[in-house]
């Protein structure tokens, strides 16, 4: 039986215990219908089906009684987060009675909504009239902004045999794993001690024009000039 490298075994164990479930507010039973399907069949949402849709915010409007989002729908991953990429699952509207700040929920951010379908609303996209399925959202979950991962290359000390053409002999190639690397944390701020505080107060109390030698710069220059004249 082949033994895995210790670091690889540890990484696999970490992945097995990762948080691969949606947040509690996004869990539940939902109707298997996409925004595009609901747009193509407006009667599909007439029964108030419970759905969980997500995607990228295109725009938002704040009215006196509610906040509505125009969302470009995207497929969701195992955590119910919109998948990164160019996937287009159709557009939809998500409205909530809560006031949500447009600076926080700005276009380009990712959200996942949970709520009941409440028909469609026709809006124009250019010259095209698009029927937006509308959700009366009970939850609008704002995801953290994605950060570009920093990658490092890890070489497996155990080579991988590969037959280029049978019955040619096996060739051995090194295996390279690309894993995200955590950015180093900034150093902690310097602790304030009695000694550092005394040095700081001493600098503040030093008279202007006095150097570390205790002589004013002008006096030093005058002394050099007078000495030169005496010589």
C-alpha positions as CSV (number, residue, x, y, z in Angstrom):
1,X,0.0,0.0,0.0
2,X,1.4,3.4,-1.0
3,X,1.9,5.8,1.8
4,X,1.0,9.5,1.2
5,X,3.4,12.3,2.2
6,X,2.6,13.6,5.7
7,X,1.8,17.1,4.4
8,X,-0.6,15.7,1.8
9,X,-2.3,13.5,4.3
10,X,-2.7,16.6,6.6
11,X,-4.1,18.7,3.8
12,X,-6.6,16.0,2.8
13,X,-7.7,15.6,6.4
14,X,-8.2,19.4,6.6
15,X,-10.4,19.3,3.5
16,X,-12.5,16.5,4.9
17,X,-13.5,18.6,8.0
18,X,-13.9,21.9,6.1
19,X,-17.2,23.9,6.3
20,X,-18.9,22.6,3.2
21,X,-22.4,23.3,4.2
22,X,-24.4,26.5,3.7
23,X,-24.8,29.0,6.5
24,X,-27.8,28.2,8.7
25,X,-30.0,31.0,7.3
26,X,-29.6,29.5,3.8
27,X,-30.4,25.9,4.6
28,X,-33.8,24.3,4.0
29,X,-35.9,22.6,1.3
30,X,-36.3,24.5,-2.0
31,X,-38.1,24.1,-5.3
32,X,-35.7,23.1,-8.1
33,X,-36.3,25.9,-10.5
34,X,-33.8,28.4,-11.9
35,X,-34.4,32.1,-12.6
36,X,-34.2,31.5,-16.3
37,X,-36.8,28.7,-16.1
38,X,-39.1,30.9,-14.0
39,X,-38.7,33.8,-16.5
40,X,-39.5,31.5,-19.4
41,X,-42.7,30.2,-17.6
42,X,-44.1,33.0,-15.6
43,X,-46.9,30.8,-14.2
44,X,-44.2,28.6,-12.6
45,X,-43.9,31.0,-9.6
46,X,-47.6,31.7,-9.1
47,X,-47.8,29.2,-6.3
48,X,-45.3,31.0,-4.1
49,X,-42.6,28.3,-4.3
50,X,-39.7,28.6,-1.8
51,X,-36.5,29.1,-3.7
52,X,-32.8,29.8,-3.0
53,X,-31.2,31.9,-5.7
54,X,-28.0,33.8,-5.8
55,X,-25.8,35.8,-8.1
56,X,-24.2,39.2,-8.7
57,X,-25.9,42.5,-7.8
58,X,-26.6,44.6,-10.9
59,X,-28.5,47.4,-9.2
60,X,-30.6,48.2,-6.2
61,X,-33.4,50.6,-5.4
62,X,-34.5,51.8,-1.9
63,X,-38.1,52.7,-1.6
64,X,-39.9,53.8,1.5
65,X,-41.3,50.4,2.2
66,X,-38.7,48.0,0.7
67,X,-35.3,47.4,-1.0
68,X,-35.2,45.6,-4.3
69,X,-32.2,44.1,-6.0
70,X,-31.7,43.3,-9.7
71,X,-29.5,40.2,-9.7
72,X,-27.7,38.3,-12.4
73,X,-28.4,34.7,-11.4
74,X,-25.6,32.2,-11.1
75,X,-25.4,28.6,-10.1
76,X,-24.6,28.0,-6.4
77,X,-21.9,25.8,-4.9
78,X,-22.1,23.5,-2.0
79,X,-22.1,26.4,0.4
80,X,-24.9,28.1,-1.5
81,X,-22.5,30.8,-2.7
82,X,-22.7,31.9,-6.4
83,X,-20.0,30.2,-8.4
84,X,-17.3,32.4,-9.7
85,X,-17.2,32.7,-13.5
86,X,-19.3,33.7,-16.4
87,X,-22.3,31.4,-15.7
88,X,-25.6,33.1,-16.5
89,X,-28.6,31.6,-14.8
90,X,-31.0,34.4,-15.9
91,X,-31.9,37.6,-14.1
92,X,-34.3,38.0,-11.1
93,X,-35.5,40.6,-8.6
94,X,-35.2,40.1,-4.9
95,X,-37.2,42.5,-2.6
96,X,-37.0,42.7,1.1
97,X,-38.9,45.0,3.6
98,X,-35.6,45.8,5.3
99,X,-33.5,48.9,4.5
100,X,-30.1,47.9,3.2
101,X,-27.3,50.4,2.5
102,X,-26.4,50.8,-1.2
103,X,-22.7,51.4,-0.3
104,X,-22.5,47.9,1.3
105,X,-24.8,46.1,-1.2
106,X,-23.1,47.8,-4.2
107,X,-23.1,46.4,-7.8
108,X,-20.7,43.6,-8.3
109,X,-21.1,42.1,-4.8
110,X,-22.4,38.5,-4.5
111,X,-25.6,37.6,-2.6
112,X,-27.7,34.6,-2.0
113,X,-31.4,35.1,-1.3
114,X,-34.1,32.8,0.2
115,X,-37.8,33.6,-0.3
116,X,-41.0,32.9,-2.1
117,X,-41.7,33.5,-5.8
118,X,-44.3,36.2,-6.3
119,X,-44.8,36.4,-10.1
120,X,-42.8,38.4,-12.6
121,X,-42.1,42.0,-13.4
122,X,-41.3,43.1,-17.0
123,X,-38.4,45.5,-17.3
124,X,-36.5,46.7,-20.4
125,X,-32.9,45.6,-21.1
126,X,-32.0,47.9,-24.0
127,X,-34.9,47.4,-26.4
128,X,-35.8,44.0,-25.0
129,X,-38.6,43.5,-22.5
130,X,-37.4,40.9,-20.0
131,X,-39.8,39.2,-17.6
132,X,-38.0,39.2,-14.2
133,X,-39.1,36.6,-11.7
134,X,-39.5,38.3,-8.3
135,X,-38.7,36.9,-4.9
136,X,-40.2,38.2,-1.7
137,X,-36.9,37.6,0.1
138,X,-36.8,36.5,3.7
139,X,-33.0,36.4,3.7
140,X,-30.4,38.4,1.7
141,X,-27.0,36.9,2.5
142,X,-24.1,39.1,1.5
143,X,-20.9,37.2,0.8
144,X,-17.4,38.5,1.6
145,X,-15.5,39.9,-1.4
146,X,-13.2,37.4,-3.1
147,X,-9.5,37.9,-2.8
148,X,-7.0,36.8,-5.4
149,X,-5.2,33.8,-3.8
150,X,-1.4,33.7,-3.7
151,X,-0.1,30.4,-4.9
152,X,2.9,28.4,-4.1
153,X,4.3,25.3,-5.8
154,X,4.8,22.2,-3.6
155,X,6.8,19.3,-5.1
156,X,5.9,15.8,-4.1
157,X,9.0,13.9,-3.2
158,X,7.4,10.7,-4.5
159,X,7.6,10.7,-8.3
160,X,4.7,9.5,-10.5
161,X,5.4,6.8,-13.1
162,X,3.9,7.5,-16.5
163,X,4.1,5.3,-19.6
164,X,4.5,7.5,-22.7
165,X,3.8,4.8,-25.2
166,X,3.3,1.1,-24.5
167,X,5.4,-1.0,-24.4
168,X,8.0,1.8,-23.9
169,X,9.5,1.8,-20.4
170,X,7.9,4.0,-17.7
171,X,9.2,7.6,-17.3
172,X,9.2,9.2,-13.9
173,X,8.0,12.8,-13.6
174,X,7.8,14.9,-10.5
175,X,4.3,15.8,-9.2
176,X,3.6,19.5,-8.6
177,X,0.7,20.6,-6.4
178,X,-0.5,24.2,-6.5
179,X,-2.0,25.3,-3.3
180,X,-3.1,28.7,-2.0
181,X,-0.7,30.4,0.4
182,X,-1.9,32.5,3.2
183,X,-0.6,36.1,3.2
184,X,1.6,36.8,6.2
185,X,0.0,38.6,9.0
186,X,1.3,42.1,9.8
187,X,3.6,42.4,12.8
188,X,1.9,43.4,16.0
189,X,2.3,47.0,17.1
190,X,5.2,47.8,19.4
191,X,4.1,47.5,23.0
192,X,4.2,50.8,25.0
193,X,6.6,50.4,27.9
194,X,7.7,52.8,30.6
195,X,11.1,53.0,28.9
196,X,9.7,53.8,25.4
197,X,7.3,56.4,27.0
198,X,10.2,58.1,28.8
199,X,12.2,58.3,25.5
200,X,9.2,59.8,23.8
201,X,8.6,62.4,26.5
202,X,12.4,63.3,26.5
203,X,12.2,64.1,22.7
204,X,9.2,66.3,23.3
205,X,10.9,68.2,26.2
206,X,14.2,68.9,24.3
207,X,14.6,72.7,23.6
208,X,14.5,73.7,20.0
209,X,17.9,74.1,18.3
210,X,19.8,71.8,20.8
211,X,21.5,68.8,19.2
212,X,22.3,65.5,20.9
213,X,25.7,67.0,21.9
214,X,24.0,69.8,23.7
215,X,25.4,72.6,21.5
216,X,23.2,74.9,19.3
217,X,24.1,74.5,15.6
218,X,24.8,78.3,15.3
219,X,27.3,78.2,18.2
220,X,29.2,75.3,16.7
221,X,29.6,77.1,13.4
222,X,30.8,80.3,15.1
223,X,33.3,78.3,17.1
224,X,34.8,76.8,14.0
225,X,35.0,80.1,12.2
226,X,36.7,81.8,15.2
227,X,39.2,79.0,15.5
228,X,40.0,79.3,11.8
229,X,40.7,83.0,12.2
230,X,43.0,82.4,15.1
231,X,45.0,80.1,13.0
